[in-house]
C-alpha cells in the first residue's frame, strides 16, 4: 500500500511540475505577444480600431488607399493576404543569427494567397477571426493594409493547431481588399 501511495504522490508531483512549467511558458508567450502588439499600436503611422465585439482593438497602417465601397459583416469579399507571426522573439529580425552562430527563421508565414498561385481568397466577412473581420469592415475596395491582431481577436488562448499557431499569438496580416462579391 505504501508503494502505491508513494507512486501516486510521485506521479501527482510530476504532473503539477509539468503543468507549472507549461503555464509559465504560456504566460511568457502571452506577455511577449501583448507587448509586441502594444508597441506597434503606439507606433507613429499606425491607427487603432475597436472591434464591434468590444474584445479589443486592432492596429493597422495603410499601405495603399482604395476608393471603393466598404463591405459589411454579411458581405462576401475577395482578398489577397499573407498572415504571419514571430516564432521566437518579436524584438528580433525575421531571420537572425543566435549566440551559437545558427541562422534562425523567426518570421513564420502561416497562410498566404501567394502560396496558392496568387489566387485571391473568397469568404464572408463574418467567416474569419474577429480582428480580420474588424479590418475588413473599415477597408475600402482597393485598400491594402498591414493589420496587427492581438490574440483576443485572433485565435485566442487555444491557438489554431492546423495552422501551427500557438495560443496567445499576435497575428499580422497584409490584406488587400480586391472586391465585394
C-alpha positions in Angstrom: 0.0 0.0 0.0 2.8 2.4 0.9 4.4 1.8 -2.5 1.2 2.6 -4.3 0.8 5.8 -2.3 4.4 6.8 -3.0 3.9 6.1 -6.7 0.7 8.1 -6.7 2.4 11.0 -4.9 5.4 11.0 -7.3 3.1 10.9 -10.4 1.0 13.8 -9.0 4.1 15.9 -8.3 5.3 15.3 -11.8 2.0 16.3 -13.3 1.9 19.6 -11.2 5.6 20.3 -12.1 5.0 19.9 -15.8 1.8 22.0 -15.7 3.5 24.9 -13.9 6.3 24.9 -16.5 3.8 24.9 -19.3 1.8 27.6 -17.6 5.0 29.7 -17.2 5.9 29.3 -20.9 2.3 30.2 -21.9 2.5 33.3 -19.6 5.8 34.4 -21.1 4.5 33.9 -24.7 1.3 35.8 -23.9 3.2 38.7 -22.3 5.7 38.9 -25.2 2.8 38.9 -27.8 0.9 41.5 -25.9 4.0 43.7 -25.6 4.6 43.4 -29.4 1.0 44.4 -30.1 1.1 47.3 -27.6 4.4 48.6 -29.0 3.2 48.6 -32.7 -0.2 50.1 -31.8 1.5 53.1 -30.3 4.0 53.5 -33.2 3.6 56.5 -35.5 1.8 55.6 -38.7 -0.5 53.0 -37.0 -4.1 53.6 -36.0 -6.4 51.6 -33.8 -9.9 50.3 -34.4 -12.0 48.8 -31.7 -13.8 45.6 -32.6 -17.6 45.6 -32.6 -17.3 42.6 -30.1 -15.6 45.0 -27.7 -13.0 42.3 -27.0 -10.2 44.7 -28.0 -8.7 46.7 -30.9 -6.6 46.0 -33.9 -3.8 48.2 -35.1 -3.2 49.0 -38.8 -1.3 51.1 -41.2 -2.3 51.9 -44.7 0.0 50.6 -47.4 -2.2 51.7 -50.3 -5.5 53.6 -50.3 -8.5 52.5 -52.3 -11.7 54.4 -53.1 -14.3 51.7 -53.5 -17.1 50.6 -51.2 -16.7 49.2 -47.7 -18.0 45.7 -47.0 -20.4 44.9 -44.2 -20.5 41.9 -41.9 -22.7 39.8 -44.1 -20.8 40.5 -47.4 -18.6 38.1 -49.2 -15.2 39.5 -50.3 -12.3 38.7 -52.5 -8.8 39.4 -51.0 -5.1 38.9 -51.3 -3.5 38.3 -47.9 -0.5 37.0 -46.0 -0.6 36.1 -42.3 2.4 35.7 -40.1 3.8 36.0 -36.6 7.3 35.9 -34.9 8.0 32.4 -33.7 10.7 33.2 -31.1 11.2 36.8 -30.4 9.2 39.9 -31.5 12.3 42.1 -30.9 14.5 40.2 -33.4 14.6 40.4 -37.2 12.7 38.0 -39.4 16.0 36.0 -39.8 18.7 36.3 -37.2 21.9 34.5 -36.0 21.7 33.1 -32.5 24.5 33.0 -29.9 25.7 29.7 -31.4 26.0 31.1 -34.9 22.9 29.4 -36.2 20.5 31.2 -38.5 17.0 31.3 -37.1 13.9 31.9 -39.2 11.9 34.0 -36.8 9.0 35.1 -39.1 6.5 32.3 -39.6 4.1 32.8 -42.5 1.1 30.6 -41.6 -1.1 31.4 -44.6 -0.8 33.3 -47.8 -2.7 33.6 -51.1 0.7 33.8 -52.8 1.2 30.2 -51.7 -1.8 29.3 -53.8 -0.6 30.7 -57.1 -1.8 34.2 -56.2 -5.5 33.2 -56.4 -7.5 35.6 -54.3 -9.4 34.1 -51.3 -13.1 34.5 -51.2 -15.1 34.3 -47.9 -17.7 36.1 -45.9 -16.5 39.0 -43.7 -18.1 37.2 -40.8 -16.2 34.0 -41.5 -12.8 34.9 -40.2 -11.3 35.8 -36.9 -12.7 38.9 -35.2 -9.7 41.1 -35.9 -9.7 40.3 -39.6 -13.5 41.0 -39.7 -12.9 44.3 -37.9 -10.3 45.3 -40.5 -12.4 44.4 -43.5 -15.4 46.4 -42.2 -13.3 49.5 -42.3 -11.4 49.0 -45.5 -12.5 50.2 -49.0 -12.1 48.2 -52.1 -8.6 48.9 -53.4 -7.1 49.3 -49.8 -4.1 47.4 -48.8 -3.3 47.4 -45.0 -0.9 45.9 -42.6 -3.1 44.7 -39.7 -1.9 43.6 -36.2 -4.4 41.4 -34.4 -4.0 40.7 -30.6 -4.6 37.1 -29.6 -8.1 38.0 -28.1 -9.3 39.0 -31.6 -7.3 36.2 -33.3 -7.2 32.5 -32.2 -7.4 33.2 -28.5 -5.7 31.1 -25.7 -6.0 27.8 -27.7 -4.4 28.9 -31.0 -5.0 27.1 -34.2 -3.2 23.8 -34.4 -4.0 23.3 -38.1 -2.1 26.5 -39.0 0.6 25.9 -36.3 -0.4 29.0 -34.4 0.1 28.7 -30.6 -2.4 30.2 -28.2 -1.9 33.8 -27.2 -0.3 34.7 -30.5 -0.5 38.2 -32.0 -1.2 37.9 -35.8 0.0 40.2 -38.5 -1.8 40.3 -41.9 -1.2 42.2 -45.0 -4.6 42.4 -46.6 -5.6 43.8 -50.0 -9.4 44.1 -50.5 -10.0 43.4 -54.1 -13.7 43.2 -54.4 -17.1 42.8 -52.7 -18.9 39.9 -54.3 
